[in-house]
Amino acid sequence: MENFIKMLKQTGLTNNEAKVYLTLIKTGRTGGSEIAKKSKIYRPYVYDNLKKLQEKGLVSETIIKNKKTFSAVSPEKLL
């Protein structure tokens, strides 16, 4: 996991962006609270990082039953 985070950071992601992205890769489509719990990042920071990842085109957002969920695009997009 640490090696993958290092690789993600080499592509220009911050440490927290890399952790959030990796959590989404591992869990699939999920909400911000679940990402915070699994990544051990303070929830407001998770949402900040999700927004940055969306701006970079690495995360998509969907609303299902009035709840925001997020999913990561394929890691191949980073290449």
C-alpha positions as CSV (number, residue, x, y, z in Angstrom):
1,M,0.0,0.0,0.0
2,E,2.8,2.4,0.9
3,N,4.5,1.8,-2.4
4,F,1.3,2.6,-4.3
5,I,0.9,5.8,-2.3
6,K,4.5,6.8,-3.2
7,M,3.7,6.1,-6.9
8,L,0.6,8.3,-6.7
9,K,2.5,11.1,-5.0
10,Q,5.0,10.9,-7.9
11,T,2.1,11.7,-10.3
12,G,1.5,14.9,-8.4
13,L,-1.1,13.9,-5.7
14,T,-0.7,15.0,-2.1
15,N,-0.4,12.3,0.6
16,N,-4.1,12.7,1.6
17,E,-5.3,12.7,-2.1
18,A,-3.4,9.5,-2.6
19,K,-4.9,7.9,0.5
20,V,-8.4,8.9,-0.5
21,Y,-7.9,7.7,-4.1
22,L,-6.5,4.4,-2.9
23,T,-9.4,3.9,-0.5
24,L,-11.8,4.4,-3.3
25,I,-9.9,1.9,-5.5
26,K,-10.1,-0.7,-2.7
27,T,-13.7,-0.1,-1.6
28,G,-15.4,0.9,-4.9
29,R,-18.3,3.4,-4.9
30,T,-18.9,4.7,-1.4
31,G,-19.7,7.8,0.7
32,G,-17.4,10.4,2.3
33,S,-18.0,9.1,5.8
34,E,-16.9,5.6,4.9
35,I,-13.8,6.9,3.1
36,A,-12.9,8.9,6.2
37,K,-13.3,5.9,8.4
38,K,-11.2,3.6,6.2
39,S,-8.5,6.1,5.3
40,K,-8.3,7.5,8.8
41,I,-8.5,11.1,7.5
42,Y,-10.6,13.7,9.2
43,R,-14.0,13.8,7.3
44,P,-13.9,17.5,6.3
45,Y,-10.4,16.9,4.8
46,V,-11.7,13.9,2.9
47,Y,-14.3,16.1,1.2
48,D,-11.7,18.7,0.4
49,N,-9.5,16.0,-1.2
50,L,-12.4,14.5,-3.1
51,K,-13.1,17.9,-4.6
52,K,-9.5,18.2,-5.7
53,L,-9.5,14.7,-7.1
54,Q,-12.7,15.5,-9.0
55,E,-11.0,18.6,-10.5
56,K,-8.1,16.4,-11.6
57,G,-10.6,13.9,-13.2
58,L,-9.7,11.0,-10.9
59,V,-13.0,10.8,-9.0
60,S,-16.6,10.9,-10.0
61,E,-19.6,11.8,-7.9
62,T,-23.1,10.3,-8.1
63,I,-26.1,11.0,-6.0
64,I,-28.0,7.8,-5.1
65,K,-31.1,8.1,-2.9
66,N,-30.2,11.7,-1.9
67,K,-26.7,10.6,-0.8
68,K,-23.5,11.5,-2.5
69,T,-21.2,8.6,-3.4
70,F,-17.8,8.7,-5.0
71,S,-15.9,6.3,-7.2
72,A,-12.3,6.4,-8.5
73,V,-11.6,6.3,-12.2
74,S,-9.2,3.6,-13.4
75,P,-5.6,4.0,-12.2
76,E,-4.6,3.7,-15.9
77,K,-5.9,7.3,-16.3
78,L,-2.9,8.5,-14.2
79,L,-0.5,7.1,-16.7
